[in-house]
Amino acid sequence: MLELIEANVEGLLGQEWYQLEGSVEILRPFDEATTQLSSETLPALSILIPVLKGLNHGLEKIISKKKTGANFARQVVKTLKARFPDFSDDCIDNCCLTHNIRLQ
């Protein structure tokens, strides 16, 4: 799990620590996605779309709460949507994915 270690590091100001905390917040959904995709018990391809949706959801939460790094999170969401254009918020897709017993 990603953690921000509270240490007295010379040269870092309060604002820089604040920015680092925002970076940790943005990287947390990536940590979770990486952990899920590296699982040896589930085939990675079958969980790719749910993991992408979870990643997108985590980043959207950061954006909506206007946390530090929201601009970066916005750019990552834009890049995800450009990289995976078939990635949709379609209700039928969501229902099928959330009710797939293999993913529970």
C-alpha positions in Angstrom: 0.0 0.0 0.0 1.2 3.5 -0.8 2.0 5.6 2.2 3.5 9.0 2.8 6.1 8.6 5.4 6.2 11.5 7.8 9.9 12.2 8.1 11.9 15.4 8.5 13.4 15.7 5.1 15.6 18.7 4.6 14.6 20.9 1.7 10.9 20.1 1.6 8.5 22.9 2.5 5.0 22.5 3.8 3.5 23.1 0.3 5.7 20.4 -1.2 4.5 17.9 1.4 1.0 18.9 0.5 1.7 18.2 -3.2 3.2 14.9 -2.3 0.1 13.9 -0.4 -2.0 14.7 -3.4 0.3 12.6 -5.6 -0.1 9.6 -3.2 -3.9 10.1 -3.4 -3.8 10.0 -7.2 -1.5 6.9 -7.2 -3.6 4.9 -4.7 -6.2 3.8 -7.4 -3.2 2.8 -9.6 -1.8 0.7 -6.7 -5.2 -1.0 -6.3 -5.5 -1.6 -10.1 -2.0 -3.0 -10.3 -2.6 -5.3 -7.4 -5.9 -6.7 -8.9 -4.3 -7.2 -12.4 -1.3 -9.0 -11.0 -3.5 -11.5 -9.1 -2.7 -15.1 -9.9 -6.2 -16.4 -9.1 -8.1 -14.4 -11.8 -7.3 -14.1 -15.5 -6.2 -10.5 -16.0 -8.0 -10.0 -19.3 -11.4 -10.8 -17.8 -11.0 -8.2 -15.0 -9.5 -5.5 -17.2 -12.7 -3.5 -17.8 -13.9 -3.7 -14.1 -10.4 -2.6 -13.0 -10.4 0.3 -15.5 -13.9 1.4 -14.3 -12.6 1.3 -10.7 -9.5 3.3 -11.6 -11.7 5.8 -13.4 -14.1 6.0 -10.4 -11.2 6.6 -8.0 -9.8 9.4 -10.1 -13.3 11.0 -10.6 -13.7 11.1 -6.8 -10.4 13.0 -6.5 -11.6 15.4 -9.2 -15.0 15.9 -7.7 -13.6 16.7 -4.3 -11.2 19.2 -5.8 -8.3 17.6 -4.0 -4.6 18.4 -4.7 -3.7 16.9 -8.0 -7.3 17.1 -9.4 -5.9 18.6 -12.7 -3.5 15.7 -13.0 -6.3 13.2 -12.3 -8.4 14.9 -15.0 -5.6 14.5 -17.5 -5.2 10.8 -16.6 -8.9 10.2 -17.1 -8.8 11.9 -20.4 -5.8 9.7 -21.4 -7.6 6.6 -20.2 -10.6 7.4 -22.4 -8.4 8.1 -25.4 -6.4 4.9 -24.9 -9.6 2.8 -24.3 -12.2 4.4 -26.6 -14.7 1.5 -26.2 -14.6 2.0 -22.4 -18.2 3.1 -21.7 -20.4 4.0 -18.8 -23.2 2.0 -20.4 -25.7 0.8 -17.8 -26.0 -2.7 -19.4 -22.2 -3.1 -19.4 -22.1 -2.1 -15.8 -24.9 -4.4 -14.8 -23.3 -7.3 -16.6 -19.9 -6.6 -15.0 -21.2 -6.2 -11.5 -23.2 -9.4 -11.7 -20.6 -11.6 -13.2 -20.1 -14.3 -10.6 -16.6 -15.0 -11.7 -15.6 -11.4 -10.6 -17.1 -11.7 -7.1 
